[in-house]
Amino acid sequence: MMTEEVEKVSGKVGLRMNAGKCETMVSNNWEDSTVITAEGTNVKMVEDFCYLGSHKSRTGSCDKECMVRIGKAASSFGRLSNIWKNKNIKLTVKIRLYE
């Protein structure tokens, strides 16, 4: 009912909801039978999604979030290999950068 109301009110000012881009996630303590519709079609239910760069999970698990952050850190450190190998940069500067 709430999404239908949002569609109705936003339609009055020229906005519309794109059902193809919408996803829903029901938390662990809600029933799986919850159906949300947009533009007359059912919105896809997902187990987890990324919102503002942070991964949210239906169960509240942070495993995926941790893996993504570790991957980003590893990628950043991989791009610094020229600095680690450079003999002209002092070890103290490298240590400060690492920390």
LUMTORKOL-725409 format. One line per field, with one value per residue: residue number from 1; residue in one letter; chain; z, x, y of N, C-alpha, C in turn. Coordinates in Angstrom, 2 decimals, padded with zeros to 5 digits. Example, Ala and Ser with C-alpha at 12.3 -4.5 7.8 and 13.67 -1.06 7.14 Angstrom:
<pts>
torba [1	2]
kepa [a	s]
bagu [A	A]
n.zz [007.80	007.08]
n.xx [013.19	012.85]
n.yy [-005.69	-002.25]
ca.zz [007.80	007.14]
ca.xx [012.30	013.67]
ca.yy [-004.50	-001.06]
c.zz [007.80	007.87]
c.xx [013.20	012.90]
c.yy [-003.30	000.03]
</pts>
This chain:
<pts>
torba [1	2	3	4	5	6	7	8	9	10	11	12	13	14	15	16	17	18	19	20	21	22	23	24	25	26	27	28	29	30	31	32	33	34	35	36	37	38	39	40	41	42	43	44	45	46	47	48	49	50	51	52	53	54	55	56	57	58	59	60	61	62	63	64	65	66	67	68	69	70	71	72	73	74	75	76	77	78	79	80	81	82	83	84	85	86	87	88	89	90	91	92	93	94	95	96	97	98	99]
kepa [m	m	t	e	e	v	e	k	v	s	g	k	v	g	l	r	m	n	a	g	k	c	e	t	m	v	s	n	n	w	e	d	s	t	v	i	t	a	e	g	t	n	v	k	m	v	e	d	f	c	y	l	g	s	h	k	s	r	t	g	s	c	d	k	e	c	m	v	r	i	g	k	a	a	s	s	f	g	r	l	s	n	i	w	k	n	k	n	i	k	l	t	v	k	i	r	l	y	e]
bagu [A	A	A	A	A	A	A	A	A	A	A	A	A	A	A	A	A	A	A	A	A	A	A	A	A	A	A	A	A	A	A	A	A	A	A	A	A	A	A	A	A	A	A	A	A	A	A	A	A	A	A	A	A	A	A	A	A	A	A	A	A	A	A	A	A	A	A	A	A	A	A	A	A	A	A	A	A	A	A	A	A	A	A	A	A	A	A	A	A	A	A	A	A	A	A	A	A	A	A]
n.zz [000.00	000.72	-001.26	-003.47	-002.78	-002.75	-005.47	-006.55	-005.46	-006.26	-009.01	-009.53	-009.61	-011.75	-011.52	-011.70	-010.64	-011.28	-011.91	-012.83	-011.81	-009.13	-005.99	-003.31	000.11	002.63	006.08	008.42	010.34	009.20	007.21	004.30	002.42	001.80	-000.58	-002.80	-004.94	-007.93	-010.42	-011.24	-011.32	-009.68	-007.35	-007.39	-005.03	-002.92	-001.42	-000.44	-000.81	-002.21	-000.71	-000.81	-000.96	001.01	002.01	002.57	004.34	004.43	006.69	008.45	008.50	008.26	006.56	003.71	003.47	004.87	003.22	000.86	001.70	002.45	-000.04	-001.42	000.03	-000.47	-003.20	-003.29	-001.96	-003.72	-005.87	-004.87	-005.15	-006.54	-004.85	-002.55	-003.57	-004.27	-003.81	-003.08	-001.28	002.13	004.73	007.03	006.05	004.39	006.29	007.77	005.77	005.35	007.83]
n.xx [000.82	001.98	003.95	002.30	000.97	003.12	003.80	001.46	001.36	003.86	003.53	001.86	003.52	005.06	006.94	008.11	008.16	010.68	010.22	011.90	014.38	014.05	014.47	013.74	014.23	013.60	013.73	015.16	013.23	010.74	007.98	008.44	006.51	005.80	004.78	005.70	004.66	005.33	004.56	002.62	003.83	005.51	008.06	011.48	012.76	015.58	018.53	020.71	022.14	023.80	024.05	024.63	027.37	027.77	027.32	024.37	022.72	020.22	020.15	021.62	024.27	027.73	029.62	029.97	030.37	032.79	034.51	034.42	035.56	038.13	039.03	039.06	041.04	043.25	043.49	044.16	046.64	048.05	048.36	050.27	052.74	054.98	055.88	056.63	058.81	060.59	063.74	064.52	062.77	062.36	062.40	060.93	058.97	057.57	056.59	054.89	053.03	051.99	050.83]
n.yy [-001.20	001.20	001.73	002.03	004.38	006.17	006.09	007.21	009.84	010.88	010.74	012.86	015.05	014.54	012.51	009.11	005.70	003.37	000.19	-001.79	-001.17	-001.34	-002.97	-005.20	-006.02	-008.23	-008.26	-010.62	-011.37	-011.04	-012.15	-014.21	-014.01	-011.47	-009.16	-006.70	-004.18	-002.31	-000.05	-001.81	-004.31	-007.04	-006.36	-007.25	-009.56	-009.61	-011.08	-009.68	-006.37	-003.48	-000.39	002.95	002.39	000.51	-002.83	-004.51	-007.08	-009.61	-011.22	-009.79	-010.25	-009.44	-010.40	-010.19	-007.45	-007.15	-008.67	-007.17	-004.75	-005.60	-006.44	-003.98	-002.64	-004.30	-003.92	-001.20	-001.21	-002.79	-001.06	000.59	-000.51	000.48	002.46	001.01	-000.39	001.59	002.91	005.43	006.52	007.01	004.53	005.14	006.86	005.14	003.37	005.07	005.62	003.08	002.56]
ca.zz [000.00	000.82	-002.57	-004.34	-002.40	-003.23	-006.93	-006.83	-005.11	-007.10	-010.36	-009.63	-009.91	-012.94	-011.23	-011.74	-010.06	-012.27	-011.28	-013.26	-010.98	-007.71	-005.31	-001.92	000.98	003.85	007.16	008.85	011.18	008.46	006.38	002.92	001.54	001.56	-002.00	-003.03	-006.37	-008.47	-011.81	-011.49	-011.34	-008.42	-007.23	-007.13	-003.67	-002.91	-000.12	-000.01	-001.81	-001.87	-000.54	-000.50	-000.83	002.10	001.69	003.57	004.21	005.05	007.99	009.28	008.44	007.68	005.85	002.39	003.68	005.23	002.04	-000.08	002.24	002.34	-001.46	-001.77	000.65	-001.21	-004.49	-003.05	-001.64	-004.96	-006.69	-004.22	-005.24	-006.97	-003.66	-001.68	-004.21	-004.51	-002.85	-002.71	-000.23	003.42	005.36	007.98	005.26	003.95	007.48	008.04	004.73	005.62	009.01]
ca.xx [000.00	002.82	004.55	001.23	000.74	004.28	003.63	000.34	001.73	004.96	003.01	001.23	004.55	005.80	007.93	007.59	009.02	011.15	010.13	013.05	015.55	013.69	014.70	013.32	014.84	012.82	014.64	015.06	012.08	009.51	007.57	008.89	005.37	005.54	004.90	005.65	004.47	005.60	004.11	001.78	004.60	006.15	009.45	012.36	013.26	017.01	019.09	021.58	022.34	024.73	023.38	025.60	028.68	027.80	026.54	023.38	022.30	018.93	020.37	022.41	025.66	028.64	030.67	030.20	030.92	034.19	035.24	034.52	036.52	039.46	039.38	039.41	042.33	044.28	043.63	044.88	048.02	048.66	048.72	051.39	053.96	056.11	056.38	057.31	060.07	061.43	064.86	064.73	061.83	062.84	061.60	059.99	057.85	056.81	055.88	053.79	052.04	051.37	049.94]
ca.yy [000.00	002.38	002.02	002.54	005.77	006.93	006.21	008.11	011.21	011.32	010.89	014.18	016.05	014.11	011.48	007.75	004.68	002.41	-001.12	-002.58	-000.84	-001.49	-004.24	-005.18	-007.01	-008.41	-008.66	-012.01	-011.65	-010.82	-013.28	-014.17	-013.86	-010.06	-008.82	-005.26	-003.93	-000.97	000.01	-002.97	-005.55	-007.38	-005.93	-008.39	-009.74	-009.96	-011.48	-008.60	-005.34	-002.41	000.89	003.99	001.78	-000.45	-004.01	-004.88	-008.47	-009.92	-011.83	-008.89	-010.67	-008.45	-011.13	-009.62	-006.11	-007.33	-009.13	-006.04	-003.79	-006.21	-006.39	-002.60	-002.34	-005.05	-003.24	000.05	-001.53	-003.29	000.09	001.29	-001.34	001.32	003.18	000.05	-000.80	002.75	003.00	006.83	006.89	006.49	003.48	005.75	007.39	003.97	002.85	006.00	005.41	001.77	002.69]
c.zz [000.00	-000.53	-003.55	-004.05	-002.88	-004.74	-007.28	-006.60	-006.00	-008.55	-010.58	-009.96	-011.05	-012.69	-011.35	-011.19	-011.16	-011.62	-011.66	-012.41	-009.49	-007.22	-003.88	-001.16	002.26	004.92	007.66	009.64	010.50	007.61	004.95	001.95	001.25	000.08	-002.14	-004.53	-006.71	-009.95	-012.19	-011.56	-009.98	-008.45	-006.80	-005.68	-003.74	-001.49	000.44	-001.15	-001.29	-001.82	-000.04	-000.19	000.28	001.78	002.86	003.29	004.94	006.47	008.95	009.30	007.79	006.88	004.50	002.51	004.01	004.02	001.03	000.41	002.17	000.90	-001.90	-001.19	-000.10	-002.56	-004.33	-002.77	-002.87	-005.86	-006.10	-004.34	-005.69	-005.79	-002.76	-002.25	-004.39	-003.41	-002.37	-001.61	001.07	003.98	006.32	007.25	004.81	005.11	007.82	007.03	004.96	006.78	008.69]
c.xx [000.86	003.46	003.52	000.96	001.90	004.18	002.56	000.73	002.86	004.52	002.38	002.24	005.46	006.89	007.29	008.63	009.39	011.20	011.31	014.29	015.28	014.00	014.19	014.07	014.03	013.77	014.28	013.79	010.74	009.22	008.07	007.75	005.03	005.78	004.74	005.56	004.82	005.27	003.31	002.53	005.24	007.61	010.29	012.84	014.72	017.44	020.03	021.70	023.31	023.95	024.40	026.98	028.82	026.87	025.64	022.92	021.00	019.11	021.13	023.88	026.52	029.76	030.99	030.82	032.41	035.02	035.43	035.56	037.95	039.93	039.78	040.77	043.46	044.54	044.44	046.35	048.75	049.11	049.89	052.71	055.17	056.72	057.15	058.69	061.05	062.48	065.08	063.77	062.27	061.86	060.57	058.76	056.96	055.99	054.69	052.66	051.29	050.39	048.73]
c.yy [001.25	002.72	002.53	004.01	006.65	007.14	007.25	009.57	011.71	011.50	012.26	015.27	015.61	013.08	010.10	006.79	003.69	001.03	-002.01	-002.34	-001.04	-002.89	-004.09	-006.26	-007.05	-008.89	-010.05	-012.33	-011.37	-012.02	-013.10	-013.91	-012.40	-009.75	-007.31	-005.04	-002.49	-001.02	-001.24	-004.29	-005.78	-006.95	-007.13	-008.39	-010.19	-010.33	-010.42	-007.58	-004.29	-001.10	001.90	003.40	000.76	-001.62	-004.40	-006.30	-008.69	-010.45	-010.92	-009.26	-009.59	-009.11	-010.50	-008.23	-006.21	-007.75	-008.00	-005.05	-004.32	-006.17	-004.99	-002.22	-003.04	-004.40	-001.96	-000.21	-002.07	-002.15	000.88	000.53	-000.53	002.07	002.22	-000.32	000.36	002.89	004.44	007.31	006.22	005.45	004.07	006.31	006.23	003.39	003.74	005.82	004.11	001.87	003.51]
</pts>
